[in-house]
Amino acid sequence: MDSISKMMRIFCLLFLVLQLTGIVTAIPFFPTKVSVEITNKLSRKDLHLHCKDKHNDLGIVELKVNETYSFRFYPQFFFPSTLYFCHFTWLYGDHRFDIYVEYRDLYCIHNLCSWEILENGPCKIKKSGKRECFAW
């Protein structure tokens, strides 16, 4: 048996074992990009945000009320550990929040995680259209 055929059999067997054990049932075979949208819903205040993960610094962005900022990335494939965090500042406000935690946000709406930033905390928009709000 040639080496390519042997490697293909090993790969297929490994994938089958992972599927049967449930490890990759929530992970698509071909990873797709995730989009994170952040909308300023503060009352009459500009929002400054600075988002990053351990490898990428997305820079500082200023949003007027109702403006939206978005970024895209590929999450980790086999071990869901992607984490993006943001520092939010506005007049009389200074907070940090983990805006994308892969195990929490894996099931965003069609790979789109939408967030609204309010004075009392960030709110994630759920599939139902309702907000799931978090405290700072």
Contacts in CASP RR format, 6 or more apart in sequence:
PFRMAT RR
TARGET T0000
AUTHOR 0000-0000-0000
METHOD contacts of the structure
MODEL  1
MDSISKMMRIFCLLFLVLQLTGIVTAIPFFPTKVSVEITNKLSRKDLHLH
CKDKHNDLGIVELKVNETYSFRFYPQFFFPSTLYFCHFTWLYGDHRFDIY
VEYRDLYCIHNLCSWEILENGPCKIKKSGKRECFAW
15 24 0 8 1.000
18 24 0 8 1.000
19 25 0 8 1.000
24 78 0 8 1.000
26 106 0 8 1.000
26 107 0 8 1.000
27 77 0 8 1.000
27 78 0 8 1.000
27 80 0 8 1.000
31 74 0 8 1.000
31 75 0 8 1.000
31 77 0 8 1.000
32 74 0 8 1.000
32 111 0 8 1.000
33 72 0 8 1.000
33 73 0 8 1.000
33 74 0 8 1.000
33 111 0 8 1.000
34 72 0 8 1.000
34 73 0 8 1.000
34 74 0 8 1.000
34 75 0 8 1.000
34 82 0 8 1.000
34 100 0 8 1.000
34 105 0 8 1.000
34 108 0 8 1.000
34 111 0 8 1.000
34 112 0 8 1.000
34 113 0 8 1.000
35 70 0 8 1.000
35 71 0 8 1.000
35 72 0 8 1.000
35 111 0 8 1.000
35 112 0 8 1.000
35 113 0 8 1.000
36 51 0 8 1.000
36 70 0 8 1.000
36 71 0 8 1.000
36 72 0 8 1.000
36 84 0 8 1.000
36 99 0 8 1.000
36 100 0 8 1.000
36 113 0 8 1.000
36 115 0 8 1.000
37 68 0 8 1.000
37 69 0 8 1.000
37 70 0 8 1.000
37 112 0 8 1.000
37 113 0 8 1.000
37 114 0 8 1.000
37 115 0 8 1.000
38 49 0 8 1.000
38 51 0 8 1.000
38 63 0 8 1.000
38 68 0 8 1.000
38 69 0 8 1.000
38 70 0 8 1.000
38 86 0 8 1.000
38 99 0 8 1.000
38 115 0 8 1.000
38 117 0 8 1.000
39 63 0 8 1.000
39 66 0 8 1.000
39 67 0 8 1.000
39 68 0 8 1.000
39 114 0 8 1.000
39 115 0 8 1.000
39 116 0 8 1.000
39 117 0 8 1.000
40 46 0 8 1.000
40 47 0 8 1.000
40 63 0 8 1.000
40 64 0 8 1.000
40 65 0 8 1.000
40 66 0 8 1.000
40 67 0 8 1.000
40 68 0 8 1.000
40 117 0 8 1.000
41 65 0 8 1.000
41 66 0 8 1.000
41 116 0 8 1.000
41 117 0 8 1.000
41 118 0 8 1.000
41 123 0 8 1.000
42 65 0 8 1.000
42 90 0 8 1.000
42 117 0 8 1.000
42 118 0 8 1.000
42 119 0 8 1.000
43 65 0 8 1.000
43 119 0 8 1.000
44 65 0 8 1.000
45 65 0 8 1.000
45 90 0 8 1.000
45 91 0 8 1.000
46 62 0 8 1.000
46 63 0 8 1.000
46 64 0 8 1.000
46 65 0 8 1.000
46 90 0 8 1.000
46 91 0 8 1.000
47 62 0 8 1.000
47 63 0 8 1.000
47 88 0 8 1.000
47 89 0 8 1.000
47 90 0 8 1.000
47 117 0 8 1.000
48 60 0 8 1.000
48 61 0 8 1.000
48 62 0 8 1.000
48 63 0 8 1.000
48 88 0 8 1.000
48 89 0 8 1.000
48 90 0 8 1.000
49 60 0 8 1.000
49 61 0 8 1.000
49 63 0 8 1.000
49 69 0 8 1.000
49 86 0 8 1.000
49 87 0 8 1.000
49 88 0 8 1.000
49 89 0 8 1.000
49 117 0 8 1.000
50 57 0 8 1.000
50 58 0 8 1.000
50 59 0 8 1.000
50 60 0 8 1.000
50 61 0 8 1.000
50 86 0 8 1.000
50 87 0 8 1.000
51 58 0 8 1.000
51 59 0 8 1.000
51 61 0 8 1.000
51 71 0 8 1.000
51 84 0 8 1.000
51 85 0 8 1.000
51 86 0 8 1.000
51 87 0 8 1.000
51 99 0 8 1.000
52 58 0 8 1.000
52 59 0 8 1.000
52 84 0 8 1.000
52 85 0 8 1.000
52 86 0 8 1.000
53 73 0 8 1.000
53 82 0 8 1.000
53 83 0 8 1.000
53 84 0 8 1.000
53 85 0 8 1.000
54 83 0 8 1.000
56 73 0 8 1.000
58 71 0 8 1.000
61 69 0 8 1.000
63 69 0 8 1.000
71 84 0 8 1.000
73 82 0 8 1.000
73 84 0 8 1.000
75 82 0 8 1.000
75 102 0 8 1.000
75 106 0 8 1.000
76 82 0 8 1.000
76 102 0 8 1.000
80 102 0 8 1.000
80 103 0 8 1.000
80 106 0 8 1.000
81 102 0 8 1.000
82 100 0 8 1.000
82 101 0 8 1.000
82 102 0 8 1.000
83 98 0 8 1.000
83 100 0 8 1.000
83 101 0 8 1.000
83 102 0 8 1.000
84 98 0 8 1.000
84 99 0 8 1.000
84 100 0 8 1.000
85 96 0 8 1.000
85 97 0 8 1.000
85 98 0 8 1.000
85 99 0 8 1.000
86 96 0 8 1.000
86 97 0 8 1.000
86 99 0 8 1.000
87 94 0 8 1.000
87 95 0 8 1.000
87 96 0 8 1.000
88 94 0 8 1.000
88 95 0 8 1.000
88 96 0 8 1.000
88 97 0 8 1.000
88 117 0 8 1.000
88 122 0 8 1.000
89 95 0 8 1.000
93 119 0 8 1.000
95 121 0 8 1.000
95 136 0 8 1.000
97 121 0 8 1.000
97 122 0 8 1.000
97 134 0 8 1.000
97 136 0 8 1.000
99 113 0 8 1.000
99 115 0 8 1.000
99 122 0 8 1.000
100 113 0 8 1.000
105 113 0 8 1.000
105 124 0 8 1.000
108 114 0 8 1.000
109 125 0 8 1.000
109 126 0 8 1.000
109 127 0 8 1.000
113 124 0 8 1.000
114 124 0 8 1.000
114 125 0 8 1.000
115 122 0 8 1.000
115 123 0 8 1.000
115 124 0 8 1.000
115 125 0 8 1.000
116 122 0 8 1.000
116 123 0 8 1.000
116 125 0 8 1.000
116 131 0 8 1.000
117 123 0 8 1.000
118 133 0 8 1.000
120 133 0 8 1.000
120 135 0 8 1.000
120 136 0 8 1.000
121 133 0 8 1.000
121 134 0 8 1.000
121 135 0 8 1.000
121 136 0 8 1.000
122 133 0 8 1.000
122 134 0 8 1.000
122 136 0 8 1.000
123 131 0 8 1.000
123 132 0 8 1.000
123 133 0 8 1.000
123 134 0 8 1.000
124 131 0 8 1.000
124 132 0 8 1.000
124 133 0 8 1.000
124 134 0 8 1.000
125 131 0 8 1.000
125 132 0 8 1.000
126 132 0 8 1.000
END
